[in-house]
Every structure is written in C-alpha cells, then in structure tokens.
Amino acid sequence: MEAPLSHVDEAGEVRMVDVGGKPVSRRRARATAFVRMRPETAAQLRRLPKGDALATARLAGIMAAKRTAELIPLCHPLPLTHVEVEARVVESGVEIEAAAETTAQTGVEMEALTAAAIAALTVYDMAKAVDPDMVVAEVLLVEKTKEAAG
C-alpha cells in the first residue's frame, strides 16, 4: 500500500500540513547541487578573486533559504537558526553544499534544497554567457536530522 502524500487530504485537495501537535525539536538538513560545465569555464571561475561569483552564489543561497515559504506554497515559515552554503570549483563544474537548521515543529529539508538550487542557478546565471551548455544537476537532500530540543 502506498503512503499518502503529506500535502493532499482524503478528498485529493492540497493542504498545508498541520504540525501544531508536533513537539518542537532541533532539526538540520543538508543538500547538494552540481553545476556541470566545460573545464575551461570552471578554470575561469577558479581564477576569479575572492568576493567573486561563488560568494554571490553563497549569498543567494542563504537569502533563498530564508524565503522558502514564500517560494514553495505549502511550506511553513520557519525561524532559521543557521544557514550555510559552500561552493567549490572542481574540474567539471561547481559543487554546492547547503545546510539549514531550526528549532521548530517541522524540518528544514526544503530550505536546504532551496539554498542549494538557488546557489546553483546563480552560478549558472553568472557563467551562462561563456558556457551556454551548462547543466544544473543532482539537487539532492543528503541528510536530515532531528533531536530533542533542550
């Protein structure tokens, strides 16, 4: 038997999940994304000074995590306690890792995924003029944890 979708009620209507009865807990999620590009494009990004395209992508990811509930209609607005986004240039592209944390009644998976995706899209935007064949790929949730709030 298939598990029901959490955002669909018995009548098939979309809904926001009621988390009011859940206990508050400390939650963390990590997500990754990858921007695949030509090695020459990656080398060009690598040569930029600090405060460059990667810093812009990191900032865009943090800002996006804070606005997730505005972007994804059924997400709960969460009091984020920490968001971190890292971007590393490798030979075939840019690896992005985003982490989000909260103490709340629901998880921060969507915030971490949104941060990773928007950081990747920012890299894409900044390099598209030199590499129109780039691909934003592999946006993945890689970890989520929950522990009692203490």
Backbone as a chain_set.jsonl record, in Angstrom:
{"seq": "MEAPLSHVDEAGEVRMVDVGGKPVSRRRARATAFVRMRPETAAQLRRLPKGDALATARLAGIMAAKRTAELIPLCHPLPLTHVEVEARVVESGVEIEAAAETTAQTGVEMEALTAAAIAALTVYDMAKAVDPDMVVAEVLLVEKTKEAAG", "coords": {"N": [[0.838, -1.177, 0.0], [0.567, 2.188, -0.87], [2.107, 5.004, 0.673], [0.359, 7.89, 1.773], [0.396, 11.128, 0.153], [1.796, 13.844, 1.858], [0.803, 16.442, 1.634], [-1.732, 16.346, 0.633], [-5.164, 15.971, 1.108], [-7.784, 13.656, 2.231], [-9.772, 13.961, 0.323], [-8.391, 14.583, -1.907], [-7.514, 17.161, -2.176], [-5.114, 19.829, -2.112], [-3.175, 20.795, 0.743], [-1.922, 22.548, 3.614], [0.25, 21.005, 5.828], [-0.708, 20.153, 9.119], [1.179, 20.952, 11.761], [0.896, 21.546, 14.356], [0.505, 19.877, 16.613], [2.891, 18.583, 16.933], [5.978, 18.029, 18.685], [8.388, 20.581, 19.504], [11.538, 20.491, 18.043], [15.093, 20.212, 17.521], [16.283, 20.676, 14.333], [18.023, 19.707, 11.379], [19.232, 19.973, 8.059], [20.919, 18.887, 5.118], [21.832, 19.655, 1.805], [22.775, 19.12, -1.616], [24.038, 20.381, -4.732], [24.918, 20.433, -8.194], [26.703, 22.122, -10.685], [27.251, 21.423, -13.824], [29.817, 21.942, -16.148], [31.939, 23.111, -18.86], [35.42, 22.265, -18.622], [37.059, 24.493, -19.112], [35.439, 26.639, -18.44], [35.073, 26.214, -15.71], [37.714, 26.579, -14.901], [38.007, 29.268, -15.48], [36.217, 30.4, -13.615], [37.556, 29.634, -11.31], [39.794, 31.249, -11.371], [38.905, 33.748, -10.653], [38.93, 36.541, -8.336], [38.627, 36.525, -4.679], [35.34, 37.129, -3.28], [33.845, 36.91, -5.459], [32.014, 35.288, -8.116], [31.311, 32.919, -6.768], [31.003, 33.727, -4.12], [28.807, 35.355, -4.427], [26.932, 33.439, -5.21], [26.801, 31.896, -2.867], [25.708, 33.758, -1.067], [23.243, 34.238, -2.353], [22.063, 31.7, -2.052], [21.758, 31.56, 0.76], [19.998, 33.694, 1.175], [17.807, 32.725, -0.273], [17.08, 30.427, 1.2], [15.992, 31.616, 3.441], [13.652, 32.572, 2.397], [12.058, 30.494, 1.629], [9.4, 29.635, 2.308], [7.925, 31.55, 1.009], [8.372, 30.957, -1.61], [7.67, 28.288, -2.098], [4.582, 27.062, -2.037], [3.223, 25.5, 0.078], [4.937, 25.268, 2.193], [5.934, 25.674, 5.585], [6.592, 28.759, 7.234], [9.705, 29.16, 8.716], [11.65, 29.648, 11.713], [14.724, 30.156, 11.066], [17.787, 29.093, 12.404], [20.318, 28.844, 11.554], [22.056, 29.046, 8.492], [24.068, 27.767, 5.988], [26.094, 27.963, 3.14], [28.172, 26.471, 0.813], [30.445, 26.678, -1.914], [32.32, 25.059, -4.334], [34.776, 25.031, -6.801], [35.387, 22.54, -9.115], [37.038, 20.34, -11.448], [35.102, 19.726, -13.435], [32.987, 21.423, -12.938], [30.871, 23.149, -10.573], [30.557, 22.406, -7.239], [28.023, 22.43, -4.85], [27.095, 22.863, -1.498], [24.623, 22.97, 0.92], [23.381, 23.868, 4.114], [20.855, 23.878, 6.57], [19.337, 24.975, 9.594], [17.031, 24.703, 12.329], [14.924, 25.261, 15.18], [12.081, 23.849, 15.662], [8.715, 22.733, 14.743], [8.696, 21.324, 12.446], [10.625, 20.05, 9.684], [13.675, 21.179, 7.94], [14.252, 20.537, 5.333], [13.349, 21.525, 2.839], [14.304, 24.131, 2.897], [17.092, 23.756, 2.872], [17.359, 22.443, 0.393], [16.33, 24.428, -1.313], [18.211, 26.474, -0.916], [20.537, 25.24, -1.976], [19.737, 24.818, -4.648], [19.182, 27.444, -5.598], [21.659, 28.682, -5.241], [23.096, 27.204, -7.127], [21.733, 27.941, -9.474], [22.445, 30.603, -9.517], [25.214, 30.508, -9.999], [25.033, 29.42, -12.552], [23.713, 31.536, -13.89], [25.679, 33.51, -13.765], [27.694, 32.506, -15.359], [26.667, 31.786, -17.79], [26.989, 33.205, -20.184], [29.479, 32.508, -21.177], [29.368, 29.773, -21.309], [26.975, 28.239, -22.575], [26.022, 25.663, -22.472], [25.933, 24.624, -19.955], [24.763, 22.642, -17.149], [22.451, 22.429, -14.573], [22.425, 20.184, -12.068], [21.591, 17.198, -10.199], [20.378, 17.995, -7.68], [20.106, 17.341, -4.455], [18.803, 15.983, -1.41], [20.818, 15.245, 1.21], [21.076, 14.707, 3.873], [19.167, 14.592, 6.863], [18.312, 15.548, 10.113], [16.985, 15.091, 13.411], [16.563, 16.112, 16.689], [15.837, 16.065, 20.177], [14.684, 19.12, 21.5], [16.499, 21.123, 23.645]], "CA": [[0.0, 0.0, 0.0], [1.342, 3.415, -0.965], [1.926, 6.017, 1.707], [-0.315, 9.059, 1.199], [1.166, 12.366, 0.053], [1.551, 14.615, 3.079], [0.136, 17.717, 1.365], [-3.005, 16.081, -0.046], [-6.114, 15.41, 2.068], [-8.528, 12.469, 1.803], [-10.583, 14.309, -0.857], [-7.493, 14.885, -3.008], [-7.223, 18.593, -2.212], [-3.845, 20.181, -1.484], [-3.328, 21.443, 2.045], [-0.727, 22.714, 4.423], [0.265, 20.008, 6.892], [-0.86, 20.699, 10.468], [2.265, 20.496, 12.627], [0.622, 22.118, 15.674], [0.604, 18.891, 17.677], [4.234, 18.006, 16.997], [6.867, 18.704, 19.628], [9.481, 21.37, 18.959], [12.815, 19.783, 18.101], [16.185, 20.82, 16.748], [16.328, 19.986, 13.055], [19.082, 20.12, 10.467], [19.216, 19.289, 6.769], [21.982, 19.238, 4.166], [21.51, 19.348, 0.418], [23.843, 19.438, -2.553], [23.695, 20.596, -6.139], [26.119, 20.469, -9.023], [26.585, 22.811, -11.963], [28.188, 20.789, -14.75], [30.258, 22.906, -17.159], [33.201, 22.778, -19.52], [36.584, 22.513, -17.761], [37.564, 25.85, -19.324], [34.573, 27.545, -17.678], [35.434, 26.013, -14.303], [39.019, 27.215, -14.695], [37.774, 30.72, -15.484], [35.636, 30.722, -12.308], [38.585, 29.425, -10.294], [40.759, 32.355, -11.426], [38.328, 34.999, -10.147], [39.354, 36.855, -6.961], [37.62, 36.324, -3.622], [34.27, 38.093, -3.428], [33.508, 36.683, -6.852], [30.768, 34.602, -8.445], [30.966, 31.921, -5.749], [30.489, 34.459, -2.954], [27.458, 35.773, -4.805], [26.095, 32.234, -5.167], [26.59, 31.547, -1.453], [24.764, 34.731, -0.51], [21.927, 33.968, -2.956], [21.533, 30.504, -1.413], [21.326, 31.911, 2.124], [18.791, 34.514, 1.049], [16.715, 31.864, -0.744], [16.631, 29.576, 2.308], [15.166, 32.447, 4.315], [12.394, 32.895, 1.722], [11.486, 29.254, 1.098], [7.941, 29.594, 2.464], [7.346, 32.45, 0.004], [8.593, 30.377, -2.931], [7.008, 26.979, -2.191], [3.311, 27.456, -1.418], [2.731, 24.811, 1.272], [5.975, 25.203, 3.227], [5.749, 26.515, 6.769], [7.684, 29.693, 7.504], [10.468, 28.639, 9.856], [12.678, 30.504, 12.302], [16.017, 29.524, 10.814], [18.814, 29.46, 13.362], [21.607, 28.856, 10.853], [22.11, 28.598, 7.096], [25.429, 27.844, 5.457], [26.209, 27.5, 1.76], [29.545, 26.42, 0.314], [30.563, 26.401, -3.345], [33.697, 24.701, -4.68], [35.02, 24.754, -8.214], [36.129, 21.327, -9.431], [37.385, 20.336, -12.874], [33.951, 19.65, -14.345], [31.874, 22.27, -12.551], [30.842, 23.738, -9.235], [29.829, 21.639, -6.23], [27.395, 23.294, -3.857], [26.522, 22.19, -0.335], [23.866, 23.903, 1.756], [22.851, 23.322, 5.363], [19.915, 24.755, 7.263], [18.977, 24.496, 10.935], [15.952, 25.385, 13.038], [14.283, 24.59, 16.309], [10.69, 24.047, 15.256], [7.874, 21.545, 14.712], [8.826, 20.671, 11.149], [12.009, 20.021, 9.221], [14.236, 22.226, 7.086], [14.721, 19.959, 4.078], [13.058, 22.405, 1.71], [15.191, 25.288, 2.987], [18.416, 23.333, 2.402], [17.252, 22.201, -1.049], [16.157, 25.722, -1.982], [19.503, 27.157, -0.867], [21.444, 24.601, -2.935], [19.251, 25.044, -6.013], [19.338, 28.852, -5.972], [23.095, 28.924, -5.39], [23.472, 26.62, -8.416], [21.181, 28.797, -10.528], [23.232, 31.841, -9.527], [26.439, 30.183, -10.737], [24.62, 29.294, -13.95], [23.433, 32.872, -14.407], [26.899, 34.297, -13.88], [28.622, 31.916, -16.336], [25.948, 31.347, -18.997], [27.471, 33.894, -21.381], [30.66, 31.822, -21.708], [29.128, 28.33, -21.418], [25.526, 28.052, -22.638], [25.68, 24.247, -22.353], [25.982, 24.187, -18.549], [23.593, 21.923, -16.65], [22.262, 22.35, -13.121], [22.065, 18.773, -11.912], [21.823, 16.495, -8.939], [19.961, 18.689, -6.462], [19.784, 16.191, -3.599], [18.83, 16.035, 0.052], [21.792, 14.223, 1.592], [20.983, 14.389, 5.299], [18.258, 15.346, 7.726], [18.377, 15.036, 11.479], [16.047, 15.668, 14.384], [16.874, 15.732, 18.067], [15.011, 16.773, 21.153], [15.104, 20.486, 21.84], [16.892, 21.03, 25.028]], "C": [[0.885, 1.244, 0.0], [1.053, 4.336, 0.207], [1.251, 7.229, 1.071], [0.64, 10.254, 1.109], [0.807, 13.253, 1.236], [0.758, 15.898, 2.845], [-1.168, 17.553, 0.596], [-3.942, 15.428, 0.968], [-6.873, 14.23, 1.46], [-9.361, 12.719, 0.547], [-9.713, 14.649, -2.064], [-7.152, 16.352, -3.16], [-5.86, 18.86, -1.563], [-4.108, 20.954, -0.202], [-1.972, 21.638, 2.674], [-0.819, 21.703, 5.564], [0.144, 20.703, 8.243], [0.234, 20.111, 11.351], [2.067, 20.972, 14.065], [0.769, 21.139, 16.828], [1.974, 18.256, 17.819], [5.087, 18.74, 18.022], [7.934, 19.518, 18.886], [10.761, 20.557, 19.101], [13.842, 20.522, 17.25], [16.348, 19.997, 15.478], [17.404, 20.58, 12.166], [18.92, 19.333, 9.179], [20.381, 19.791, 5.935], [21.545, 18.809, 2.781], [22.699, 19.742, -0.452], [23.248, 19.709, -3.928], [25.015, 20.646, -6.899], [25.811, 21.209, -10.307], [27.676, 22.237, -12.864], [28.519, 21.789, -15.86], [31.55, 22.427, -17.802], [34.358, 23.056, -18.553], [37.14, 23.93, -17.913], [36.747, 26.875, -18.53], [34.9, 27.443, -16.195], [36.763, 26.692, -13.993], [38.869, 28.735, -14.65], [37.166, 31.163, -14.148], [36.69, 30.631, -11.209], [39.573, 30.599, -10.241], [40.209, 33.668, -10.873], [38.8, 35.262, -8.722], [38.257, 36.519, -5.952], [36.579, 37.429, -3.735], [33.673, 38.025, -4.823], [32.153, 36.013, -7.036], [30.358, 33.601, -7.364], [30.439, 32.583, -4.48], [29.066, 34.921, -3.228], [26.504, 34.591, -4.732], [25.803, 31.819, -3.731], [25.563, 32.47, -0.824], [23.357, 34.504, -1.064], [21.277, 32.745, -2.32], [21.017, 30.778, -0.011], [20.036, 32.717, 2.065], [17.592, 33.671, 0.628], [16.183, 30.983, 0.375], [15.684, 30.351, 3.212], [13.8, 32.76, 3.706], [11.673, 31.659, 1.187], [9.972, 29.231, 1.184], [7.237, 30.529, 1.49], [7.414, 31.833, -1.391], [7.828, 29.072, -3.148], [5.727, 27.074, -1.375], [2.93, 26.772, -0.107], [3.792, 24.626, 2.355], [5.628, 26.129, 4.385], [6.89, 27.526, 6.856], [8.398, 29.246, 8.784], [11.439, 29.67, 10.399], [14.045, 29.832, 12.14], [17.04, 30.022, 11.827], [20.186, 29.509, 12.719], [21.393, 28.383, 9.421], [23.546, 28.784, 6.636], [25.426, 27.271, 4.055], [27.675, 27.567, 1.358], [29.507, 26.098, -1.168], [32.032, 26.171, -3.66], [33.793, 24.431, -6.173], [35.856, 23.483, -8.307], [36.328, 21.317, -10.944], [36.173, 20.412, -13.794], [32.774, 20.523, -13.931], [32.02, 22.85, -11.162], [29.972, 22.86, -8.343], [29.288, 22.609, -5.191], [26.856, 22.421, -2.734], [25.86, 23.244, 0.533], [23.361, 23.173, 2.992], [21.941, 24.365, 5.993], [19.561, 24.121, 8.601], [17.846, 25.339, 11.503], [15.632, 24.62, 14.303], [12.803, 24.87, 16.115], [9.954, 22.716, 15.256], [7.916, 20.804, 13.383], [10.243, 20.867, 10.643], [12.383, 21.126, 8.258], [14.788, 21.676, 5.773], [14.523, 20.915, 2.909], [13.949, 23.646, 1.719], [16.594, 24.928, 2.487], [18.405, 23.094, 0.892], [17.12, 23.505, -1.832], [17.481, 26.476, -2.012], [20.461, 26.57, -1.898], [21.029, 24.906, -4.373], [19.481, 26.489, -6.456], [20.814, 29.225, -6.084], [23.575, 28.39, -6.741], [22.965, 27.481, -9.571], [21.944, 30.121, -10.625], [24.553, 31.632, -10.254], [26.12, 30.107, -12.231], [24.427, 30.667, -14.572], [24.717, 33.655, -14.666], [27.849, 33.768, -14.95], [27.952, 31.563, -17.664], [26.447, 32.009, -20.28], [28.674, 33.182, -22.003], [30.448, 30.327, -21.894], [27.626, 28.056, -21.424], [25.084, 26.596, -22.497], [25.757, 23.727, -20.92], [24.683, 23.494, -18.171], [23.586, 22.005, -15.129], [21.71, 20.956, -12.867], [22.182, 18.342, -10.463], [21.543, 17.343, -7.71], [19.403, 17.602, -5.549], [19.749, 16.562, -2.125], [19.761, 14.914, 0.487], [21.741, 13.862, 3.074], [19.878, 15.209, 5.931], [18.283, 14.697, 9.089], [17.353, 15.765, 12.332], [16.472, 15.182, 15.756], [16.022, 16.569, 19.015], [15.573, 18.15, 21.43], [15.419, 20.514, 23.323], [17.085, 22.291, 25.681]], "O": [[1.836, 1.339, 0.776], [-0.081, 4.439, 0.675], [1.554, 7.56, -0.075], [1.577, 10.369, 1.898], [-0.369, 13.393, 1.574], [0.107, 16.392, 3.764], [-1.655, 18.501, -0.02], [-3.572, 14.449, 1.616], [-6.631, 13.852, 0.313], [-9.626, 11.787, -0.213], [-10.237, 14.969, -3.131], [-6.563, 16.751, -4.165], [-5.493, 18.205, -0.588], [-5.106, 21.662, -0.069], [-0.998, 20.977, 2.313], [-1.869, 21.572, 6.193], [0.803, 21.713, 8.491], [0.221, 18.918, 11.655], [2.96, 20.822, 14.898], [1.131, 21.551, 17.93], [2.196, 17.467, 18.738], [4.933, 19.948, 18.205], [8.327, 19.171, 17.772], [11.031, 20.0, 20.165], [13.505, 21.335, 16.389], [16.527, 18.781, 15.531], [17.666, 21.783, 12.191], [18.52, 18.169, 9.198], [20.781, 20.952, 6.026], [20.963, 17.739, 2.601], [23.516, 20.582, -0.076], [22.121, 19.322, -4.235], [26.08, 20.871, -6.322], [24.788, 20.962, -10.947], [28.861, 22.523, -12.692], [27.625, 22.405, -16.44], [32.17, 21.466, -17.348], [34.28, 23.987, -17.751], [37.638, 24.505, -16.946], [37.291, 27.852, -18.015], [34.994, 28.456, -15.502], [36.917, 27.309, -12.939], [39.538, 29.404, -13.862], [37.562, 32.195, -13.607], [36.714, 31.451, -10.291], [40.122, 30.903, -9.181], [40.974, 34.606, -10.648], [39.046, 34.318, -7.972], [37.111, 36.263, -6.323], [36.872, 38.523, -4.216], [33.066, 38.985, -5.298], [31.259, 36.16, -6.203], [29.169, 33.458, -7.078], [29.53, 32.059, -3.836], [28.217, 34.877, -2.338], [25.383, 34.729, -4.243], [24.678, 31.432, -3.413], [24.655, 32.017, -0.128], [22.382, 34.571, -0.315], [20.072, 32.746, -2.072], [19.955, 30.283, 0.369], [19.095, 32.455, 2.815], [16.483, 33.881, 1.119], [14.972, 30.803, 0.497], [14.689, 29.806, 3.692], [12.886, 33.169, 4.422], [10.764, 31.785, 0.367], [9.314, 28.843, 0.219], [6.065, 30.32, 1.177], [6.598, 32.157, -2.254], [7.388, 28.787, -4.262], [5.781, 27.157, -0.148], [2.352, 27.429, 0.759], [3.568, 23.904, 3.326], [5.098, 27.223, 4.189], [8.039, 27.181, 6.58], [7.759, 28.988, 9.804], [11.989, 30.473, 9.645], [14.46, 29.036, 12.983], [17.147, 31.223, 12.077], [21.109, 30.128, 13.249], [20.643, 27.439, 9.171], [24.159, 29.826, 6.867], [24.831, 26.223, 3.804], [28.335, 28.59, 1.54], [28.651, 25.343, -1.629], [32.888, 26.98, -3.302], [32.985, 23.692, -6.734], [36.898, 23.362, -7.663], [35.831, 22.202, -11.64], [36.214, 21.09, -14.821], [31.684, 20.397, -14.489], [33.123, 23.019, -10.644], [28.808, 22.602, -8.648], [29.999, 23.494, -4.715], [26.242, 21.382, -2.975], [26.454, 24.278, 0.842], [22.964, 22.01, 2.923], [22.216, 25.564, 5.956], [19.495, 22.898, 8.729], [17.719, 26.525, 11.2], [16.029, 23.466, 14.465], [12.327, 25.977, 16.367], [10.484, 21.7, 15.704], [7.253, 19.781, 13.213], [10.97, 21.742, 11.115], [11.539, 21.905, 7.816], [15.681, 22.271, 5.171], [15.421, 21.094, 2.087], [14.308, 24.156, 0.658], [17.212, 25.707, 1.762], [19.334, 23.497, 0.193], [17.728, 23.664, -2.89], [17.834, 27.059, -3.038], [21.127, 27.314, -2.618], [21.872, 25.216, -5.215], [19.93, 26.725, -7.577], [21.177, 30.017, -6.954], [24.366, 29.042, -7.422], [23.691, 27.72, -10.536], [22.067, 30.688, -11.711], [24.97, 32.484, -11.04], [26.842, 30.658, -13.062], [24.927, 30.93, -15.665], [24.83, 34.371, -15.661], [28.725, 34.502, -15.408], [28.625, 31.082, -18.577], [26.335, 31.422, -21.356], [28.87, 33.244, -23.217], [31.249, 29.67, -22.559], [27.062, 27.683, -20.396], [23.886, 26.325, -22.412], [25.658, 22.521, -20.694], [23.639, 23.721, -18.784], [24.581, 21.692, -14.475], [20.655, 20.592, -13.387], [22.782, 19.019, -9.629], [22.368, 17.411, -6.799], [18.358, 17.016, -5.833], [20.563, 17.355, -1.652], [19.519, 13.751, 0.166], [22.29, 12.841, 3.489], [19.674, 16.372, 5.584], [18.277, 13.473, 9.218], [16.92, 16.877, 12.027], [16.712, 13.992, 15.961], [15.556, 17.652, 18.663], [16.782, 18.327, 21.575], [14.67, 19.981, 24.142], [17.422, 22.327, 26.865]]}, "num_chains": 1, "name": "protein.A"}
